[in-house]
Amino acid sequence: MNDDIHTLSGAYAVDAVDDLERVRFEKHLSACSECVAEVDSLRAAAGQLGYLAEVTPPARLREQVLRDIAKVRPLPPQATAEASARIEITRQSLRETGRRPRRFPTWLAAAAAVIVIGSGATAVAVQHNNQVQTQTVAESVLADPNASRKTQAFPGGASAEVVASKSLGKAVLVTHGIANAPAGKVYQAWFQHGESFTSAGIMSSRADQTLLLDGDASTASAVGITVEPEGGSSSPTSAPLALITIA
């Protein structure tokens, strides 16, 4: 058994190996404490990604990314001075012992570099990726010429518009001038399916916002907005402030 078996540690940590590779690598793990530690650390790092918070991207983000992507040369991540020193120590140790460095897959080397920089940088990278994707879906719904567009006006000039694309199965809620929810409360959006309601997301406290609603809009008959306890509810606990028909 040669050093090539070590290169499976990253794929094994994220369950990306086939049955044959799994059996081979698990047999190797029983005799390699270094790979055991490496798999544990990679799984711990991957688990932290689930705690990232979603933030609303600036409206110009997609346009800026598309404009710059063709002219900006990607640069490798820059490690801290401490990380660089550790890398050099590892290289020196490998030269002295004569052990051949492991040939990590490209994707794993990139992931390791991001982890070295810090969880903050990882959060920013993942957030930006999710933000661009979310913004693209919302823009696709708003640009659909066959989408239904229904608006409900409120006293004082506030309004809520629902743009629903049956072909995409998505809907977007656009609000203008909506007052903040009462203290300890939030506005929550709902899809109505027959007599039942399913949560479509919690609205932010901004008066003007564009919210891509969670869930399948293709079979929904209406979108409702209710006032719910902070954190949201599994089902509406108050009468809808708005019930906008989209079917």
C-alpha contacts under 8 A as a table, 3 or more apart, distances in Angstrom:
res1	aa1	res2	aa2	distance
1	M	5	I	7.31
2	N	5	I	6.39
3	D	6	H	5.62
3	D	7	T	7.72
3	D	100	R	7.71
3	D	102	R	6.61
4	D	7	T	5.62
4	D	8	L	7.84
4	D	102	R	7.09
4	D	103	R	7.25
5	I	8	L	5.85
5	I	9	S	8.00
5	I	25	F	6.80
5	I	28	H	7.67
6	H	9	S	5.82
6	H	35	C	6.90
6	H	102	R	6.74
7	T	10	G	6.90
7	T	102	R	6.55
7	T	103	R	6.21
7	T	104	F	5.36
7	T	105	P	7.03
8	L	11	A	5.36
8	L	12	Y	5.87
8	L	17	V	7.81
8	L	21	E	7.92
8	L	25	F	7.07
9	S	12	Y	5.14
9	S	13	A	6.08
9	S	25	F	7.96
9	S	35	C	6.54
9	S	38	E	7.02
9	S	39	V	5.78
10	G	13	A	5.17
10	G	14	V	6.74
10	G	39	V	6.78
10	G	42	L	6.97
10	G	108	L	6.34
11	A	14	V	5.48
11	A	15	D	6.14
11	A	16	A	4.82
11	A	17	V	5.93
12	Y	15	D	4.92
12	Y	16	A	5.79
12	Y	17	V	5.77
12	Y	22	R	7.13
12	Y	25	F	7.94
12	Y	39	V	7.43
13	A	16	A	7.65
13	A	39	V	5.32
13	A	40	D	7.52
13	A	42	L	6.27
13	A	43	R	5.57
14	V	43	R	6.94
14	V	46	A	7.83
17	V	21	E	5.79
17	V	22	R	5.98
18	D	21	E	5.35
18	D	22	R	6.07
19	D	22	R	5.01
19	D	23	V	6.29
20	L	23	V	5.36
20	L	24	R	6.25
21	E	24	R	5.08
21	E	25	F	5.92
22	R	25	F	5.23
22	R	26	E	5.96
23	V	26	E	5.30
23	V	27	K	6.22
24	R	27	K	5.34
24	R	28	H	6.41
25	F	28	H	4.85
25	F	29	L	6.13
26	E	29	L	4.89
26	E	30	S	6.58
27	K	30	S	5.53
27	K	31	A	7.46
28	H	31	A	5.62
28	H	32	C	6.24
29	L	32	C	5.02
29	L	33	S	6.91
29	L	35	C	6.34
29	L	36	V	6.00
30	S	33	S	7.62
32	C	35	C	5.59
32	C	36	V	6.55
33	S	36	V	4.95
33	S	37	A	6.27
34	E	37	A	5.27
34	E	38	E	6.23
35	C	38	E	4.85
35	C	39	V	6.02
36	V	39	V	5.31
36	V	40	D	6.23
37	A	40	D	5.15
37	A	41	S	6.19
38	E	41	S	5.19
38	E	42	L	6.19
39	V	42	L	5.17
39	V	43	R	6.10
40	D	43	R	5.22
40	D	44	A	6.18
41	S	44	A	5.08
41	S	45	A	6.21
42	L	45	A	5.07
42	L	46	A	6.14
43	R	46	A	5.07
43	R	47	G	6.08
44	A	47	G	5.08
44	A	48	Q	6.55
45	A	48	Q	5.36
45	A	49	L	7.18
45	A	115	I	7.52
46	A	49	L	5.57
46	A	50	G	7.83
47	G	50	G	5.93
47	G	51	Y	7.94
48	Q	51	Y	5.61
48	Q	52	L	7.47
49	L	52	L	5.68
49	L	123	A	7.43
52	L	123	A	6.06
52	L	127	Q	7.58
53	A	127	Q	7.65
54	E	127	Q	6.38
54	E	130	N	7.99
54	E	131	Q	7.85
55	V	127	Q	7.20
55	V	131	Q	7.48
56	T	131	Q	6.88
57	P	61	L	6.58
57	P	128	H	7.59
57	P	131	Q	5.71
57	P	132	V	7.62
57	P	135	Q	7.78
58	P	61	L	5.51
59	A	62	R	7.23
60	R	63	E	5.40
60	R	64	Q	6.05
61	L	64	Q	5.17
61	L	65	V	6.16
61	L	132	V	7.23
62	R	65	V	5.15
62	R	66	L	6.16
62	R	132	V	5.88
62	R	135	Q	7.37
62	R	136	T	7.70
63	E	66	L	5.30
63	E	67	R	6.05
64	Q	67	R	5.08
64	Q	68	D	6.09
65	V	68	D	5.30
65	V	69	I	5.76
66	L	69	I	5.43
66	L	70	A	7.60
67	R	70	A	6.95
67	R	71	K	7.97
68	D	71	K	5.45
68	D	72	V	5.73
69	I	72	V	5.70
77	P	113	A	6.60
77	P	114	V	6.97
77	P	117	I	7.80
78	Q	117	I	7.38
79	A	82	E	7.99
79	A	83	A	5.84
79	A	84	S	6.08
79	A	113	A	7.13
79	A	116	V	6.63
79	A	117	I	5.64
80	T	83	A	5.15
80	T	84	S	6.15
80	T	116	V	7.83
80	T	117	I	6.56
81	A	84	S	5.07
81	A	85	A	6.18
82	E	85	A	5.16
82	E	86	R	6.38
83	A	86	R	5.09
83	A	87	I	6.23
83	A	116	V	6.76
84	S	87	I	5.07
84	S	88	E	6.28
85	A	88	E	5.16
85	A	89	I	6.26
86	R	89	I	5.07
86	R	90	T	6.20
87	I	90	T	5.10
87	I	91	R	6.24
88	E	91	R	5.04
88	E	92	Q	6.17
89	I	92	Q	5.13
89	I	93	S	6.15
90	T	93	S	5.07
90	T	94	L	6.23
91	R	94	L	5.13
91	R	95	R	6.29
92	Q	95	R	5.11
92	Q	96	E	6.25
93	S	96	E	5.15
93	S	97	T	6.15
94	L	97	T	5.26
94	L	98	G	5.72
94	L	99	R	5.32
94	L	100	R	6.87
94	L	101	P	6.94
95	R	98	G	5.20
95	R	99	R	6.99
104	F	108	L	6.28
104	F	109	A	6.08
105	P	108	L	5.37
105	P	109	A	6.34
106	T	109	A	5.19
106	T	110	A	6.28
107	W	110	A	5.20
107	W	111	A	6.20
108	L	111	A	4.97
108	L	112	A	6.05
109	A	112	A	5.11
109	A	113	A	6.25
110	A	113	A	5.14
110	A	114	V	6.41
111	A	114	V	5.18
111	A	115	I	6.33
112	A	115	I	5.07
112	A	116	V	6.26
113	A	116	V	5.09
113	A	117	I	6.45
114	V	117	I	5.22
114	V	118	G	6.62
114	V	119	S	7.88
114	V	121	A	7.00
114	V	122	T	6.11
115	I	118	G	5.23
115	I	119	S	6.28
115	I	122	T	6.87
117	I	121	A	6.62
118	G	121	A	5.66
118	G	122	T	6.64
119	S	122	T	4.93
119	S	123	A	6.08
120	G	123	A	5.13
120	G	124	V	6.38
121	A	124	V	5.15
121	A	125	A	6.30
122	T	125	A	5.22
122	T	126	V	6.24
123	A	126	V	5.32
123	A	127	Q	5.89
124	V	127	Q	5.10
124	V	128	H	6.04
125	A	128	H	5.35
125	A	129	N	6.35
126	V	129	N	5.14
126	V	130	N	6.23
127	Q	130	N	5.15
127	Q	131	Q	5.90
128	H	131	Q	4.96
128	H	132	V	6.11
129	N	132	V	5.39
129	N	133	Q	6.35
130	N	133	Q	5.13
130	N	134	T	6.07
131	Q	134	T	5.13
131	Q	135	Q	5.97
132	V	135	Q	5.12
132	V	136	T	6.10
133	Q	136	T	5.15
133	Q	137	V	6.47
134	T	137	V	5.30
134	T	138	A	6.30
134	T	212	L	7.41
135	Q	138	A	5.14
135	Q	139	E	6.06
136	T	139	E	5.11
136	T	140	S	6.10
137	V	140	S	5.03
137	V	141	V	6.34
137	V	212	L	7.80
138	A	141	V	5.19
138	A	142	L	6.28
138	A	171	A	7.80
138	A	172	V	6.36
138	A	211	L	7.81
138	A	212	L	5.68
139	E	142	L	5.04
139	E	143	A	5.99
140	S	143	A	5.11
140	S	144	D	6.14
141	V	144	D	5.28
141	V	147	A	7.11
141	V	163	V	7.02
141	V	164	A	6.82
141	V	165	S	5.72
141	V	168	L	7.18
141	V	170	K	6.79
141	V	171	A	6.64
141	V	172	V	6.96
142	L	147	A	7.57
142	L	163	V	6.46
142	L	172	V	7.37
144	D	147	A	5.34
144	D	165	S	6.71
146	N	165	S	6.99
147	A	163	V	6.25
147	A	164	A	5.27
147	A	165	S	4.43
147	A	166	K	6.87
148	S	162	V	7.85
148	S	163	V	5.62
148	S	164	A	5.26
148	S	165	S	6.64
148	S	246	I	6.48
149	R	161	E	6.88
149	R	162	V	5.79
149	R	163	V	4.61
149	R	164	A	6.69
149	R	246	I	7.51
150	K	161	E	5.57
150	K	162	V	5.43
150	K	163	V	6.71
150	K	244	I	6.69
150	K	245	T	7.11
150	K	246	I	6.78
151	T	159	S	6.88
151	T	160	A	5.64
151	T	161	E	4.12
151	T	162	V	6.41
151	T	244	I	7.20
152	Q	159	S	5.64
152	Q	160	A	5.38
152	Q	161	E	6.36
152	Q	242	A	7.22
152	Q	244	I	6.83
153	A	157	G	6.83
153	A	158	A	5.98
153	A	159	S	4.30
153	A	160	A	6.55
154	F	157	G	6.03
154	F	158	A	5.06
154	F	159	S	5.60
155	P	158	A	6.55
157	G	177	G	7.05
158	A	175	T	7.61
158	A	176	H	5.48
158	A	177	G	4.57
158	A	178	I	5.45
159	S	175	T	5.77
159	S	176	H	5.31
159	S	177	G	6.79
159	S	178	I	6.98
160	A	173	L	6.92
160	A	174	V	5.74
160	A	175	T	4.42
160	A	176	H	6.50
161	E	173	L	5.77
161	E	174	V	5.07
161	E	175	T	6.28
162	V	171	A	6.77
162	V	172	V	5.72
162	V	173	L	4.67
162	V	174	V	6.34
162	V	223	V	7.47
162	V	244	I	7.22
162	V	246	I	7.49
163	V	171	A	5.53
163	V	172	V	5.21
163	V	173	L	6.55
163	V	174	V	7.93
164	A	169	G	7.69
164	A	170	K	6.06
164	A	171	A	4.11
164	A	172	V	6.42
164	A	217	A	6.85
164	A	246	I	6.69
165	S	168	L	5.39
165	S	169	G	5.81
165	S	170	K	5.59
165	S	171	A	6.03
165	S	217	A	7.47
165	S	218	S	7.26
166	K	169	G	4.84
166	K	170	K	6.88
166	K	217	A	6.76
166	K	218	S	4.66
167	S	218	S	7.32
168	L	218	S	7.65
169	G	216	D	5.36
169	G	217	A	4.85
169	G	218	S	4.47
170	K	212	L	7.62
170	K	213	L	7.00
170	K	214	D	7.86
170	K	215	G	7.24
170	K	216	D	6.02
170	K	217	A	4.92
170	K	218	S	6.89
171	A	212	L	6.26
171	A	213	L	5.67
171	A	217	A	5.88
172	V	210	T	6.75
172	V	211	L	5.57
172	V	212	L	4.54
172	V	213	L	5.65
173	L	209	Q	7.92
173	L	210	T	5.74
173	L	211	L	5.10
173	L	212	L	6.47
173	L	213	L	6.85
174	V	208	D	7.36
174	V	209	Q	5.75
174	V	210	T	4.53
174	V	211	L	6.43
175	T	178	I	6.51
175	T	207	A	6.89
175	T	208	D	5.14
175	T	209	Q	5.42
175	T	210	T	6.68
176	H	207	A	5.90
176	H	208	D	4.49
176	H	209	Q	7.06
177	G	207	A	4.73
177	G	208	D	5.83
178	I	206	R	7.61
178	I	207	A	4.50
178	I	208	D	6.82
179	A	207	A	5.98
180	N	205	S	5.65
180	N	206	R	7.28
180	N	207	A	7.02
181	A	185	K	5.74
181	A	186	V	5.42
181	A	187	Y	6.32
181	A	205	S	7.21
181	A	227	V	7.17
182	P	185	K	5.36
182	P	186	V	7.38
184	G	229	P	6.30
184	G	230	E	5.42
185	K	227	V	6.43
185	K	228	E	5.51
185	K	229	P	4.58
185	K	230	E	4.69
186	V	202	I	7.08
186	V	203	M	7.02
186	V	204	S	7.80
186	V	205	S	7.76
186	V	227	V	5.70
186	V	228	E	5.38
186	V	229	P	6.17
186	V	230	E	5.43
186	V	231	G	7.33
186	V	232	G	6.89
187	Y	202	I	6.13
187	Y	203	M	5.45
187	Y	204	S	7.67
187	Y	225	I	6.50
187	Y	226	T	5.67
187	Y	227	V	4.76
187	Y	228	E	6.16
188	Q	199	S	7.40
188	Q	200	A	7.51
188	Q	201	G	6.00
188	Q	202	I	4.43
188	Q	203	M	5.74
188	Q	225	I	5.61
188	Q	226	T	5.45
188	Q	227	V	6.30
188	Q	228	E	6.47
188	Q	232	G	6.53
189	A	199	S	6.19
189	A	200	A	5.13
189	A	201	G	5.42
189	A	202	I	6.14
189	A	203	M	7.01
189	A	213	L	7.65
189	A	223	V	6.85
189	A	224	G	5.66
189	A	225	I	4.64
189	A	226	T	6.69
190	W	197	F	5.97
190	W	198	T	5.46
190	W	199	S	4.54
190	W	200	A	4.73
190	W	201	G	7.16
190	W	223	V	5.48
190	W	224	G	4.97
190	W	225	I	6.30
191	F	197	F	5.52
191	F	198	T	5.31
191	F	199	S	6.40
191	F	200	A	6.01
191	F	215	G	7.99
191	F	217	A	7.28
191	F	220	A	5.88
191	F	221	S	7.48
191	F	222	A	6.00
191	F	223	V	4.79
191	F	224	G	6.47
192	Q	195	E	6.95
192	Q	196	S	5.86
192	Q	197	F	4.55
192	Q	198	T	6.64
192	Q	220	A	5.50
192	Q	221	S	5.68
192	Q	222	A	5.12
192	Q	223	V	6.03
192	Q	224	G	7.16
193	H	196	S	5.36
193	H	197	F	6.06
193	H	198	T	7.73
193	H	219	T	6.94
193	H	220	A	5.04
193	H	221	S	5.96
193	H	222	A	7.59
194	G	220	A	7.91
194	G	221	S	7.19
197	F	235	S	6.79
197	F	236	P	7.49
198	T	234	S	7.73
198	T	235	S	6.91
199	S	214	D	7.48
199	S	233	S	7.98
199	S	234	S	6.86
199	S	235	S	7.13
200	A	213	L	5.05
200	A	214	D	4.46
200	A	215	G	6.09
201	G	213	L	5.99
201	G	214	D	5.84
202	I	231	G	7.86
202	I	232	G	6.59
203	M	211	L	7.30
204	S	209	Q	7.77
206	R	209	Q	6.24
216	D	219	T	6.81
216	D	220	A	7.33
217	A	220	A	5.11
220	A	223	V	7.67
220	A	246	I	7.37
220	A	247	A	6.81
221	S	245	T	5.97
221	S	246	I	5.53
221	S	247	A	4.60
222	A	243	L	6.42
222	A	244	I	5.30
222	A	245	T	4.11
222	A	246	I	4.99
222	A	247	A	6.62
223	V	242	A	7.94
223	V	243	L	5.66
223	V	244	I	5.17
223	V	245	T	6.48
223	V	246	I	7.13
224	G	240	P	5.96
224	G	241	L	7.43
224	G	242	A	5.42
224	G	243	L	4.25
224	G	244	I	6.21
225	I	240	P	5.40
225	I	241	L	5.61
225	I	242	A	5.23
225	I	243	L	6.63
226	T	236	P	6.78
226	T	237	T	7.81
226	T	238	S	6.14
226	T	239	A	6.47
226	T	240	P	4.65
226	T	241	L	5.54
226	T	242	A	7.36
227	V	237	T	7.77
227	V	238	S	6.42
227	V	240	P	7.68
227	V	241	L	7.62
228	E	231	G	7.93
228	E	232	G	5.60
228	E	233	S	6.34
228	E	236	P	7.30
228	E	237	T	6.52
228	E	238	S	7.18
229	P	232	G	5.65
229	P	233	S	6.93
233	S	236	P	6.50
233	S	237	T	7.41
236	P	239	A	7.49
240	P	243	L	6.26
